[in-house]
Amino acid sequence: MRNLRWVLIAFIGLIACGGDESMSDQLGIRGEQSVMKRQADGTWTQEFDVDGDGKLDVTKVLVEYPDADDPTVVKTRLLKKMVDVNFDGKIDFVRNYNEFGAVISEDVDLDLDGNFDVTNHIDNKVVVQKDMLGEGGKVIETRYYANSEIQRVEKDTTGDGKIDYWEFYEQGILDRIGRDANADGRADSWTTR
């Protein structure tokens, strides 16, 4: 299972590369292997069978919009990419994009059980990673990054839905740990490293 997790992470890394590169280019997929469909909500889906088994493994959701300079020209932009990493028919990775084509969030099913375990929120080069492994889908850990460097970790160690553990980092190195023993939302004790 641990090796499968690393395969998933490597695959996600592959599809995460090259923001300007098309999904077809990233995955080495030829155009004739994709299917375009117009959806009832006006979006388009482009679906790919990556492993050639006749089942769709990658879906891109696209939206059309008029060109700002010439309204008679219709352009298309990517809204979402969905990937079935282990080819079992369930989506394991979803990446959402804003109107400028930048990634705004990612949902990842790390253990491939059909439930998303981690959500990464990307905002102005700050990544907020939420680990959803707790029972009932509760967020049990949130990691904050800036410029690919960890800044802070917040955890709910008791499962009551309240943050009671903090880690603060200086230049990527753990600086101090705070713990809340009385559930008031503030650290009662600090440990420095």
N, C-alpha and C positions, 0 to 999 in steps of 0.2 A: 504494500500500500504506500509505503514511504517513497519508493521509486516512482510509482504512478504520479504522486504529487509533484515530483521534480520534472517528470515528463510534461505534465500540465503546465507548470511554470515556464518551462523552456518553450512550449508551444505558444503560450500567451506572449512570451517575449518576441517570438517570431512574428505574430500578427500585430504586435504593438509597434514594430519598427516602421519607419518611413511614413510620416503623416501625409505627404503628398503622393505617395505611391498607392496605386489602387489595390484593393483586396486581391484582385486577380494576379497582379504582379507579385504581391507579398507571398501568396500561396502557390505561385506557379500554375495558376488555373487559366486555361484557354477560354476565350469567349463562348465557343460553341458548347462548353460544358455548363453554362449558366442558364437560368431560366428567369426572365423578367415578367412580373405580374403587377397589374394595377390593382390596388386595394380600394375598398369601399370608402375609406377616409381620404382618398386622394393621393396617398403615398404610393410609392413603387417598392416592390421587393425584388431583389436579385438574389437568386439562390444557387448554390454550388454543391455538387457532389464531389468532394475532395478525394475520397478513396475509391470511387468508381463502383460502389456497390448498389447504385440505383436509389440511394436515400440521400436527402439533402443534409449537408453537414454545416454549411456556412450560409447565413442570410444577411444581406445588407438591406437596410431600410433607407430609402431615398425620398426626398421631397423636391418638387419643382417650384421655381420662383422666377419672376421676371428680372431680367438684367437691369441694373440701376441706370446704365447709360442708354440702353435701348430696350424699352418695355416690350417690343415685339419679339425679342429673343428670350427664350425660356432656358434657364439653367437648372442644373440638378445639384443638390448637395446631400451629403451623407448625414443621416440622423442617428443610426445605430448599426452595430455589427453584432451578430449573435453566432456563436460557434459551439458545435457539438464536438468536443475535443476527443472523446474516446469512442465516437461513432455508435453510441447506444440509443440514439433517437432523442436524447434530452439535451437541452442547452446547458453548457457548463461555463460559458463566458459571455458577458454582454458588455459592450463598450458604447457609451452615449456621447454624442458630439453636440456642440453649440452651433449657432448660425455662422460662425467663422471657421468651422472645421476643427476646432480644438476639442480634445477629449475633456469631458466634464465629470464623468463617473464611469466606474467599472464594477461589475458584479462577478464574483468568481465562486464556483463550486469546487473547492479544493479536494474534497474527498469523493467527488463524482457520485453523490448519493441523490442527486436531483434537487437539492436545496442549496441556495447560495450561502457561502460561509463568510465571505469577506466582501465588503463594499469599499471601494476607493473613491473618494470625492476629490477632484482636482480643481483647485481654484487659485489662479494667479501663482502658479508654481508651488502651491501648498497642497500636499496630499493628506487627506484625512482618511485613514484606513480603519474601518470598523469591522471587528471580528464578530460574526453572528453565530458562533458555535454554542452559545448558551441555550438552555432549554427555552422553548417558546419563542425563539428568534430574538431574544433580548441581546442588545449590544453589551458585550462584556469587556471589550477592550477597544480603545481608540488610539491610534498612533498619528501624530502630527509631524509632517515633514516640510522642510523648506529647502529649495534648491537641492533636492535628493539627499538631504541630511536630516536625520531624526532630530526633532526639537523637544517633543514631550510625549509621554504615554499616560493615559488615564484608564483605570480599570474599576470594574465593579466586582470585587472579590467575594462579596457575600450573596450576590444574586438578588438584592432588593431593588435594583434599578437605580441606585445612587452611586456616584463615583466615590470611592474610599481609598484609592491608591494612586499616587502620582509619581512619575519619573521625569526629571528635567535633565536635559543634555546641553552641554556647552561644546560647540564644534564637534558634535557627533559622539562625545564621550559622556557617559553617565556622571552627573554632577551631584544630584541629591534625590532622595526618595522620601515622599511624604505619605503618612498613613492617617486615616480618620477612624478612630476607635469607637466614637460615640454617635456616628451617623448624622452629624450636623452639617456635612458637606465641606468641612474645613479640616486640614491636616492637624492632628494633635501631636504628632511626633515627626521629626525629620532625621534622616540618616544621610550623612555626606560621604562621598567616596573620595 
